[in-house]
Amino acid sequence: MSNENTIAALLIERAGYERRGLADRVKAVDASLAAAGYEAPRPQRDASVSPTEARGRRTTKG
């Protein structure tokens, strides 16, 4: 099994454990992913929208 296939299978396995709330299994899969050379992508902040512009609408009057 190639490294890409291994990583793909581990990511699917991890998603299933995460859905079921099995945190200890998720950690074990994360360790296997790291051993396979996988680095999780980090979410990037959108610098074009300031926090004040990203506010939702008001839900109460006033």
mmJSON file of the N, C-alpha and C atoms, coordinates in Angstrom:
{"data_MODEL":{"atom_site":{
"group_PDB":["ATOM","ATOM","ATOM","ATOM","ATOM","ATOM","ATOM","ATOM","ATOM","ATOM","ATOM","ATOM","ATOM","ATOM","ATOM","ATOM","ATOM","ATOM","ATOM","ATOM","ATOM","ATOM","ATOM","ATOM","ATOM","ATOM","ATOM","ATOM","ATOM","ATOM","ATOM","ATOM","ATOM","ATOM","ATOM","ATOM","ATOM","ATOM","ATOM","ATOM","ATOM","ATOM","ATOM","ATOM","ATOM","ATOM","ATOM","ATOM","ATOM","ATOM","ATOM","ATOM","ATOM","ATOM","ATOM","ATOM","ATOM","ATOM","ATOM","ATOM","ATOM","ATOM","ATOM","ATOM","ATOM","ATOM","ATOM","ATOM","ATOM","ATOM","ATOM","ATOM","ATOM","ATOM","ATOM","ATOM","ATOM","ATOM","ATOM","ATOM","ATOM","ATOM","ATOM","ATOM","ATOM","ATOM","ATOM","ATOM","ATOM","ATOM","ATOM","ATOM","ATOM","ATOM","ATOM","ATOM","ATOM","ATOM","ATOM","ATOM","ATOM","ATOM","ATOM","ATOM","ATOM","ATOM","ATOM","ATOM","ATOM","ATOM","ATOM","ATOM","ATOM","ATOM","ATOM","ATOM","ATOM","ATOM","ATOM","ATOM","ATOM","ATOM","ATOM","ATOM","ATOM","ATOM","ATOM","ATOM","ATOM","ATOM","ATOM","ATOM","ATOM","ATOM","ATOM","ATOM","ATOM","ATOM","ATOM","ATOM","ATOM","ATOM","ATOM","ATOM","ATOM","ATOM","ATOM","ATOM","ATOM","ATOM","ATOM","ATOM","ATOM","ATOM","ATOM","ATOM","ATOM","ATOM","ATOM","ATOM","ATOM","ATOM","ATOM","ATOM","ATOM","ATOM","ATOM","ATOM","ATOM","ATOM","ATOM","ATOM","ATOM","ATOM","ATOM","ATOM","ATOM","ATOM","ATOM","ATOM","ATOM","ATOM","ATOM","ATOM","ATOM","ATOM"],
"id":[1,2,3,4,5,6,7,8,9,10,11,12,13,14,15,16,17,18,19,20,21,22,23,24,25,26,27,28,29,30,31,32,33,34,35,36,37,38,39,40,41,42,43,44,45,46,47,48,49,50,51,52,53,54,55,56,57,58,59,60,61,62,63,64,65,66,67,68,69,70,71,72,73,74,75,76,77,78,79,80,81,82,83,84,85,86,87,88,89,90,91,92,93,94,95,96,97,98,99,100,101,102,103,104,105,106,107,108,109,110,111,112,113,114,115,116,117,118,119,120,121,122,123,124,125,126,127,128,129,130,131,132,133,134,135,136,137,138,139,140,141,142,143,144,145,146,147,148,149,150,151,152,153,154,155,156,157,158,159,160,161,162,163,164,165,166,167,168,169,170,171,172,173,174,175,176,177,178,179,180,181,182,183,184,185,186],
"type_symbol":["N","C","C","N","C","C","N","C","C","N","C","C","N","C","C","N","C","C","N","C","C","N","C","C","N","C","C","N","C","C","N","C","C","N","C","C","N","C","C","N","C","C","N","C","C","N","C","C","N","C","C","N","C","C","N","C","C","N","C","C","N","C","C","N","C","C","N","C","C","N","C","C","N","C","C","N","C","C","N","C","C","N","C","C","N","C","C","N","C","C","N","C","C","N","C","C","N","C","C","N","C","C","N","C","C","N","C","C","N","C","C","N","C","C","N","C","C","N","C","C","N","C","C","N","C","C","N","C","C","N","C","C","N","C","C","N","C","C","N","C","C","N","C","C","N","C","C","N","C","C","N","C","C","N","C","C","N","C","C","N","C","C","N","C","C","N","C","C","N","C","C","N","C","C","N","C","C","N","C","C","N","C","C","N","C","C"],
"label_atom_id":["N","CA","C","N","CA","C","N","CA","C","N","CA","C","N","CA","C","N","CA","C","N","CA","C","N","CA","C","N","CA","C","N","CA","C","N","CA","C","N","CA","C","N","CA","C","N","CA","C","N","CA","C","N","CA","C","N","CA","C","N","CA","C","N","CA","C","N","CA","C","N","CA","C","N","CA","C","N","CA","C","N","CA","C","N","CA","C","N","CA","C","N","CA","C","N","CA","C","N","CA","C","N","CA","C","N","CA","C","N","CA","C","N","CA","C","N","CA","C","N","CA","C","N","CA","C","N","CA","C","N","CA","C","N","CA","C","N","CA","C","N","CA","C","N","CA","C","N","CA","C","N","CA","C","N","CA","C","N","CA","C","N","CA","C","N","CA","C","N","CA","C","N","CA","C","N","CA","C","N","CA","C","N","CA","C","N","CA","C","N","CA","C","N","CA","C","N","CA","C","N","CA","C","N","CA","C","N","CA","C","N","CA","C","N","CA","C"],
"label_alt_id":[null,null,null,null,null,null,null,null,null,null,null,null,null,null,null,null,null,null,null,null,null,null,null,null,null,null,null,null,null,null,null,null,null,null,null,null,null,null,null,null,null,null,null,null,null,null,null,null,null,null,null,null,null,null,null,null,null,null,null,null,null,null,null,null,null,null,null,null,null,null,null,null,null,null,null,null,null,null,null,null,null,null,null,null,null,null,null,null,null,null,null,null,null,null,null,null,null,null,null,null,null,null,null,null,null,null,null,null,null,null,null,null,null,null,null,null,null,null,null,null,null,null,null,null,null,null,null,null,null,null,null,null,null,null,null,null,null,null,null,null,null,null,null,null,null,null,null,null,null,null,null,null,null,null,null,null,null,null,null,null,null,null,null,null,null,null,null,null,null,null,null,null,null,null,null,null,null,null,null,null,null,null,null,null,null,null],
"label_comp_id":["MET","MET","MET","SER","SER","SER","ASN","ASN","ASN","GLU","GLU","GLU","ASN","ASN","ASN","THR","THR","THR","ILE","ILE","ILE","ALA","ALA","ALA","ALA","ALA","ALA","LEU","LEU","LEU","LEU","LEU","LEU","ILE","ILE","ILE","GLU","GLU","GLU","ARG","ARG","ARG","ALA","ALA","ALA","GLY","GLY","GLY","TYR","TYR","TYR","GLU","GLU","GLU","ARG","ARG","ARG","ARG","ARG","ARG","GLY","GLY","GLY","LEU","LEU","LEU","ALA","ALA","ALA","ASP","ASP","ASP","ARG","ARG","ARG","VAL","VAL","VAL","LYS","LYS","LYS","ALA","ALA","ALA","VAL","VAL","VAL","ASP","ASP","ASP","ALA","ALA","ALA","SER","SER","SER","LEU","LEU","LEU","ALA","ALA","ALA","ALA","ALA","ALA","ALA","ALA","ALA","GLY","GLY","GLY","TYR","TYR","TYR","GLU","GLU","GLU","ALA","ALA","ALA","PRO","PRO","PRO","ARG","ARG","ARG","PRO","PRO","PRO","GLN","GLN","GLN","ARG","ARG","ARG","ASP","ASP","ASP","ALA","ALA","ALA","SER","SER","SER","VAL","VAL","VAL","SER","SER","SER","PRO","PRO","PRO","THR","THR","THR","GLU","GLU","GLU","ALA","ALA","ALA","ARG","ARG","ARG","GLY","GLY","GLY","ARG","ARG","ARG","ARG","ARG","ARG","THR","THR","THR","THR","THR","THR","LYS","LYS","LYS","GLY","GLY","GLY"],
"label_asym_id":["A","A","A","A","A","A","A","A","A","A","A","A","A","A","A","A","A","A","A","A","A","A","A","A","A","A","A","A","A","A","A","A","A","A","A","A","A","A","A","A","A","A","A","A","A","A","A","A","A","A","A","A","A","A","A","A","A","A","A","A","A","A","A","A","A","A","A","A","A","A","A","A","A","A","A","A","A","A","A","A","A","A","A","A","A","A","A","A","A","A","A","A","A","A","A","A","A","A","A","A","A","A","A","A","A","A","A","A","A","A","A","A","A","A","A","A","A","A","A","A","A","A","A","A","A","A","A","A","A","A","A","A","A","A","A","A","A","A","A","A","A","A","A","A","A","A","A","A","A","A","A","A","A","A","A","A","A","A","A","A","A","A","A","A","A","A","A","A","A","A","A","A","A","A","A","A","A","A","A","A","A","A","A","A","A","A"],
"label_entity_id":["1","1","1","1","1","1","1","1","1","1","1","1","1","1","1","1","1","1","1","1","1","1","1","1","1","1","1","1","1","1","1","1","1","1","1","1","1","1","1","1","1","1","1","1","1","1","1","1","1","1","1","1","1","1","1","1","1","1","1","1","1","1","1","1","1","1","1","1","1","1","1","1","1","1","1","1","1","1","1","1","1","1","1","1","1","1","1","1","1","1","1","1","1","1","1","1","1","1","1","1","1","1","1","1","1","1","1","1","1","1","1","1","1","1","1","1","1","1","1","1","1","1","1","1","1","1","1","1","1","1","1","1","1","1","1","1","1","1","1","1","1","1","1","1","1","1","1","1","1","1","1","1","1","1","1","1","1","1","1","1","1","1","1","1","1","1","1","1","1","1","1","1","1","1","1","1","1","1","1","1","1","1","1","1","1","1"],
"label_seq_id":[1,1,1,2,2,2,3,3,3,4,4,4,5,5,5,6,6,6,7,7,7,8,8,8,9,9,9,10,10,10,11,11,11,12,12,12,13,13,13,14,14,14,15,15,15,16,16,16,17,17,17,18,18,18,19,19,19,20,20,20,21,21,21,22,22,22,23,23,23,24,24,24,25,25,25,26,26,26,27,27,27,28,28,28,29,29,29,30,30,30,31,31,31,32,32,32,33,33,33,34,34,34,35,35,35,36,36,36,37,37,37,38,38,38,39,39,39,40,40,40,41,41,41,42,42,42,43,43,43,44,44,44,45,45,45,46,46,46,47,47,47,48,48,48,49,49,49,50,50,50,51,51,51,52,52,52,53,53,53,54,54,54,55,55,55,56,56,56,57,57,57,58,58,58,59,59,59,60,60,60,61,61,61,62,62,62],
"pdbx_PDB_ins_code":[null,null,null,null,null,null,null,null,null,null,null,null,null,null,null,null,null,null,null,null,null,null,null,null,null,null,null,null,null,null,null,null,null,null,null,null,null,null,null,null,null,null,null,null,null,null,null,null,null,null,null,null,null,null,null,null,null,null,null,null,null,null,null,null,null,null,null,null,null,null,null,null,null,null,null,null,null,null,null,null,null,null,null,null,null,null,null,null,null,null,null,null,null,null,null,null,null,null,null,null,null,null,null,null,null,null,null,null,null,null,null,null,null,null,null,null,null,null,null,null,null,null,null,null,null,null,null,null,null,null,null,null,null,null,null,null,null,null,null,null,null,null,null,null,null,null,null,null,null,null,null,null,null,null,null,null,null,null,null,null,null,null,null,null,null,null,null,null,null,null,null,null,null,null,null,null,null,null,null,null,null,null,null,null,null,null],
"Cartn_x":[0.855,0.0,0.897,0.631,1.457,1.145,2.046,1.883,0.608,0.296,-0.917,-2.168,-2.174,-3.324,-3.452,-2.315,-2.315,-2.892,-2.443,-2.922,-4.416,-4.856,-6.279,-7.123,-6.662,-7.395,-7.426,-6.313,-6.261,-7.168,-7.252,-8.131,-9.597,-9.963,-11.337,-11.616,-10.65,-10.789,-10.932,-10.106,-10.135,-11.493,-12.042,-13.341,-14.434,-14.371,-15.357,-15.253,-14.034,-13.845,-14.287,-14.007,-14.381,-15.901,-16.607,-18.08,-18.654,-18.007,-18.508,-18.021,-17.167,-16.707,-15.637,-14.857,-13.811,-12.469,-12.267,-11.091,-9.786,-9.774,-8.54,-8.144,-9.12,-8.831,-8.364,-8.953,-8.539,-7.068,-6.67,-5.267,-4.349,-4.786,-3.976,-3.814,-4.89,-4.825,-3.954,-4.059,-3.209,-1.728,-1.395,-0.008,0.41,-0.479,-0.181,-0.034,-0.857,-0.755,0.584,0.996,2.277,3.424,3.334,4.372,4.43,3.294,3.24,3.678,3.94,4.417,3.335,2.145,1.033,1.041,0.854,0.688,-0.669,-1.481,-2.821,-2.725,-3.527,-3.516,-4.081,-3.459,-3.935,-4.903,-6.018,-6.972,-6.352,-6.573,-6.03,-7.114,-6.722,-7.665,-7.787,-8.986,-9.221,-8.982,-7.855,-7.478,-8.309,-9.084,-9.856,-11.112,-11.528,-12.731,-12.318,-12.595,-12.265,-13.343,-13.026,-14.023,-15.281,-15.168,-16.365,-17.259,-16.69,-17.484,-18.163,-17.651,-18.15,-19.287,-19.795,-20.87,-22.149,-22.899,-24.192,-25.258,-26.45,-27.519,-28.006,-28.634,-29.173,-30.375,-30.536,-31.692,-32.734,-32.39,-33.336,-33.402,-34.504,-34.641,-33.823,-33.334,-32.72,-31.34],
"Cartn_y":[-1.174,0.0,1.231,2.162,3.364,4.292,5.228,6.165,7.007,7.411,8.193,7.389,6.121,5.265,5.04,4.877,4.686,5.907,7.079,8.32,8.501,8.215,8.337,7.412,6.181,5.223,5.669,6.19,6.655,7.862,8.743,9.909,9.493,8.489,7.969,7.32,6.539,5.886,6.927,7.983,9.043,9.741,10.024,10.69,9.851,8.541,7.661,7.67,7.622,7.671,9.019,10.089,11.424,11.561,11.035,11.077,10.334,9.244,8.421,8.896,9.923,10.486,9.669,8.913,8.066,8.799,9.701,10.574,9.791,8.703,7.928,7.266,6.826,6.233,7.292,8.5,9.598,9.919,9.961,10.236,9.154,7.913,6.811,6.928,7.279,7.455,8.664,9.732,10.907,10.532,9.667,9.208,8.417,7.59,6.823,7.741,8.77,9.736,10.473,10.862,11.553,10.634,9.354,8.392,8.187,8.362,8.209,9.487,10.55,11.792,12.788,12.593,13.494,14.658,15.867,17.056,17.649,17.834,18.384,19.832,20.207,21.603,22.509,23.662,24.61,25.581,25.85,26.803,28.192,28.864,30.198,31.223,32.284,33.36,34.237,34.694,35.6,37.018,37.604,38.928,40.029,39.707,40.734,41.132,40.325,40.627,40.873,42.07,42.364,41.771,41.536,40.943,41.784,43.106,43.938,43.82,43.558,43.4,42.038,41.079,39.71,39.449,40.492,40.312,39.847,39.057,38.605,39.659,39.379,40.353,40.3,41.37,41.418,40.508,39.911,39.038,39.689,40.838,41.556,43.0,43.645,45.067,45.891,47.006,47.955,48.184],
"Cartn_z":[0.0,0.0,0.0,-0.883,-0.956,0.214,0.424,1.521,1.364,0.129,-0.104,0.238,-0.134,0.179,1.68,2.339,3.789,4.48,4.068,4.667,4.4,3.191,2.861,3.734,3.915,4.744,6.202,6.69,8.075,8.296,7.314,7.444,7.501,6.715,6.751,8.103,8.568,9.872,10.982,10.909,11.916,11.936,10.759,10.676,11.339,11.144,11.772,13.283,13.796,15.246,15.81,15.068,15.519,15.596,14.585,14.585,15.779,16.16,17.26,18.617,18.646,19.906,20.607,19.856,20.434,20.394,21.352,21.361,21.464,22.232,22.369,21.053,20.296,18.988,17.996,18.082,17.205,17.454,18.716,19.045,18.49,18.556,18.033,16.512,15.835,14.382,14.041,14.835,14.619,14.707,15.649,15.779,14.541,14.031,12.82,11.607,11.548,10.457,10.511,11.705,11.85,11.451,11.812,11.444,9.933,9.267,7.812,7.096,7.868,7.278,6.935,7.461,7.169,8.147,7.625,8.455,8.144,9.176,8.981,8.527,7.536,7.091,8.18,8.338,9.338,8.678,9.345,8.76,8.696,7.581,7.402,7.685,8.389,8.662,7.434,7.193,6.081,6.579,6.193,6.669,6.017,4.988,4.302,5.075,6.052,6.828,8.273,8.762,10.154,11.059,12.325,13.229,13.37,13.249,13.382,12.16,10.995,9.783,9.731,10.442,10.369,11.347,11.989,12.957,12.283,12.99,12.488,12.736,12.331,12.53,13.984,14.406,15.757,15.86,17.019,17.225,18.142,18.735,19.582,19.142,19.472,19.146,20.127,19.622,20.536,20.302],
"occupancy":[1.0,1.0,1.0,1.0,1.0,1.0,1.0,1.0,1.0,1.0,1.0,1.0,1.0,1.0,1.0,1.0,1.0,1.0,1.0,1.0,1.0,1.0,1.0,1.0,1.0,1.0,1.0,1.0,1.0,1.0,1.0,1.0,1.0,1.0,1.0,1.0,1.0,1.0,1.0,1.0,1.0,1.0,1.0,1.0,1.0,1.0,1.0,1.0,1.0,1.0,1.0,1.0,1.0,1.0,1.0,1.0,1.0,1.0,1.0,1.0,1.0,1.0,1.0,1.0,1.0,1.0,1.0,1.0,1.0,1.0,1.0,1.0,1.0,1.0,1.0,1.0,1.0,1.0,1.0,1.0,1.0,1.0,1.0,1.0,1.0,1.0,1.0,1.0,1.0,1.0,1.0,1.0,1.0,1.0,1.0,1.0,1.0,1.0,1.0,1.0,1.0,1.0,1.0,1.0,1.0,1.0,1.0,1.0,1.0,1.0,1.0,1.0,1.0,1.0,1.0,1.0,1.0,1.0,1.0,1.0,1.0,1.0,1.0,1.0,1.0,1.0,1.0,1.0,1.0,1.0,1.0,1.0,1.0,1.0,1.0,1.0,1.0,1.0,1.0,1.0,1.0,1.0,1.0,1.0,1.0,1.0,1.0,1.0,1.0,1.0,1.0,1.0,1.0,1.0,1.0,1.0,1.0,1.0,1.0,1.0,1.0,1.0,1.0,1.0,1.0,1.0,1.0,1.0,1.0,1.0,1.0,1.0,1.0,1.0,1.0,1.0,1.0,1.0,1.0,1.0,1.0,1.0,1.0,1.0,1.0,1.0],
"B_iso_or_equiv":[0.0,0.0,0.0,0.0,0.0,0.0,0.0,0.0,0.0,0.0,0.0,0.0,0.0,0.0,0.0,0.0,0.0,0.0,0.0,0.0,0.0,0.0,0.0,0.0,0.0,0.0,0.0,0.0,0.0,0.0,0.0,0.0,0.0,0.0,0.0,0.0,0.0,0.0,0.0,0.0,0.0,0.0,0.0,0.0,0.0,0.0,0.0,0.0,0.0,0.0,0.0,0.0,0.0,0.0,0.0,0.0,0.0,0.0,0.0,0.0,0.0,0.0,0.0,0.0,0.0,0.0,0.0,0.0,0.0,0.0,0.0,0.0,0.0,0.0,0.0,0.0,0.0,0.0,0.0,0.0,0.0,0.0,0.0,0.0,0.0,0.0,0.0,0.0,0.0,0.0,0.0,0.0,0.0,0.0,0.0,0.0,0.0,0.0,0.0,0.0,0.0,0.0,0.0,0.0,0.0,0.0,0.0,0.0,0.0,0.0,0.0,0.0,0.0,0.0,0.0,0.0,0.0,0.0,0.0,0.0,0.0,0.0,0.0,0.0,0.0,0.0,0.0,0.0,0.0,0.0,0.0,0.0,0.0,0.0,0.0,0.0,0.0,0.0,0.0,0.0,0.0,0.0,0.0,0.0,0.0,0.0,0.0,0.0,0.0,0.0,0.0,0.0,0.0,0.0,0.0,0.0,0.0,0.0,0.0,0.0,0.0,0.0,0.0,0.0,0.0,0.0,0.0,0.0,0.0,0.0,0.0,0.0,0.0,0.0,0.0,0.0,0.0,0.0,0.0,0.0,0.0,0.0,0.0,0.0,0.0,0.0],
"pdbx_formal_charge":[null,null,null,null,null,null,null,null,null,null,null,null,null,null,null,null,null,null,null,null,null,null,null,null,null,null,null,null,null,null,null,null,null,null,null,null,null,null,null,null,null,null,null,null,null,null,null,null,null,null,null,null,null,null,null,null,null,null,null,null,null,null,null,null,null,null,null,null,null,null,null,null,null,null,null,null,null,null,null,null,null,null,null,null,null,null,null,null,null,null,null,null,null,null,null,null,null,null,null,null,null,null,null,null,null,null,null,null,null,null,null,null,null,null,null,null,null,null,null,null,null,null,null,null,null,null,null,null,null,null,null,null,null,null,null,null,null,null,null,null,null,null,null,null,null,null,null,null,null,null,null,null,null,null,null,null,null,null,null,null,null,null,null,null,null,null,null,null,null,null,null,null,null,null,null,null,null,null,null,null,null,null,null,null,null,null],
"auth_seq_id":[1,1,1,2,2,2,3,3,3,4,4,4,5,5,5,6,6,6,7,7,7,8,8,8,9,9,9,10,10,10,11,11,11,12,12,12,13,13,13,14,14,14,15,15,15,16,16,16,17,17,17,18,18,18,19,19,19,20,20,20,21,21,21,22,22,22,23,23,23,24,24,24,25,25,25,26,26,26,27,27,27,28,28,28,29,29,29,30,30,30,31,31,31,32,32,32,33,33,33,34,34,34,35,35,35,36,36,36,37,37,37,38,38,38,39,39,39,40,40,40,41,41,41,42,42,42,43,43,43,44,44,44,45,45,45,46,46,46,47,47,47,48,48,48,49,49,49,50,50,50,51,51,51,52,52,52,53,53,53,54,54,54,55,55,55,56,56,56,57,57,57,58,58,58,59,59,59,60,60,60,61,61,61,62,62,62],
"auth_comp_id":["MET","MET","MET","SER","SER","SER","ASN","ASN","ASN","GLU","GLU","GLU","ASN","ASN","ASN","THR","THR","THR","ILE","ILE","ILE","ALA","ALA","ALA","ALA","ALA","ALA","LEU","LEU","LEU","LEU","LEU","LEU","ILE","ILE","ILE","GLU","GLU","GLU","ARG","ARG","ARG","ALA","ALA","ALA","GLY","GLY","GLY","TYR","TYR","TYR","GLU","GLU","GLU","ARG","ARG","ARG","ARG","ARG","ARG","GLY","GLY","GLY","LEU","LEU","LEU","ALA","ALA","ALA","ASP","ASP","ASP","ARG","ARG","ARG","VAL","VAL","VAL","LYS","LYS","LYS","ALA","ALA","ALA","VAL","VAL","VAL","ASP","ASP","ASP","ALA","ALA","ALA","SER","SER","SER","LEU","LEU","LEU","ALA","ALA","ALA","ALA","ALA","ALA","ALA","ALA","ALA","GLY","GLY","GLY","TYR","TYR","TYR","GLU","GLU","GLU","ALA","ALA","ALA","PRO","PRO","PRO","ARG","ARG","ARG","PRO","PRO","PRO","GLN","GLN","GLN","ARG","ARG","ARG","ASP","ASP","ASP","ALA","ALA","ALA","SER","SER","SER","VAL","VAL","VAL","SER","SER","SER","PRO","PRO","PRO","THR","THR","THR","GLU","GLU","GLU","ALA","ALA","ALA","ARG","ARG","ARG","GLY","GLY","GLY","ARG","ARG","ARG","ARG","ARG","ARG","THR","THR","THR","THR","THR","THR","LYS","LYS","LYS","GLY","GLY","GLY"],
"auth_asym_id":["A","A","A","A","A","A","A","A","A","A","A","A","A","A","A","A","A","A","A","A","A","A","A","A","A","A","A","A","A","A","A","A","A","A","A","A","A","A","A","A","A","A","A","A","A","A","A","A","A","A","A","A","A","A","A","A","A","A","A","A","A","A","A","A","A","A","A","A","A","A","A","A","A","A","A","A","A","A","A","A","A","A","A","A","A","A","A","A","A","A","A","A","A","A","A","A","A","A","A","A","A","A","A","A","A","A","A","A","A","A","A","A","A","A","A","A","A","A","A","A","A","A","A","A","A","A","A","A","A","A","A","A","A","A","A","A","A","A","A","A","A","A","A","A","A","A","A","A","A","A","A","A","A","A","A","A","A","A","A","A","A","A","A","A","A","A","A","A","A","A","A","A","A","A","A","A","A","A","A","A","A","A","A","A","A","A"],
"auth_atom_id":["N","CA","C","N","CA","C","N","CA","C","N","CA","C","N","CA","C","N","CA","C","N","CA","C","N","CA","C","N","CA","C","N","CA","C","N","CA","C","N","CA","C","N","CA","C","N","CA","C","N","CA","C","N","CA","C","N","CA","C","N","CA","C","N","CA","C","N","CA","C","N","CA","C","N","CA","C","N","CA","C","N","CA","C","N","CA","C","N","CA","C","N","CA","C","N","CA","C","N","CA","C","N","CA","C","N","CA","C","N","CA","C","N","CA","C","N","CA","C","N","CA","C","N","CA","C","N","CA","C","N","CA","C","N","CA","C","N","CA","C","N","CA","C","N","CA","C","N","CA","C","N","CA","C","N","CA","C","N","CA","C","N","CA","C","N","CA","C","N","CA","C","N","CA","C","N","CA","C","N","CA","C","N","CA","C","N","CA","C","N","CA","C","N","CA","C","N","CA","C","N","CA","C","N","CA","C","N","CA","C","N","CA","C","N","CA","C"],
"pdbx_PDB_model_num":[1,1,1,1,1,1,1,1,1,1,1,1,1,1,1,1,1,1,1,1,1,1,1,1,1,1,1,1,1,1,1,1,1,1,1,1,1,1,1,1,1,1,1,1,1,1,1,1,1,1,1,1,1,1,1,1,1,1,1,1,1,1,1,1,1,1,1,1,1,1,1,1,1,1,1,1,1,1,1,1,1,1,1,1,1,1,1,1,1,1,1,1,1,1,1,1,1,1,1,1,1,1,1,1,1,1,1,1,1,1,1,1,1,1,1,1,1,1,1,1,1,1,1,1,1,1,1,1,1,1,1,1,1,1,1,1,1,1,1,1,1,1,1,1,1,1,1,1,1,1,1,1,1,1,1,1,1,1,1,1,1,1,1,1,1,1,1,1,1,1,1,1,1,1,1,1,1,1,1,1,1,1,1,1,1,1]
}}}
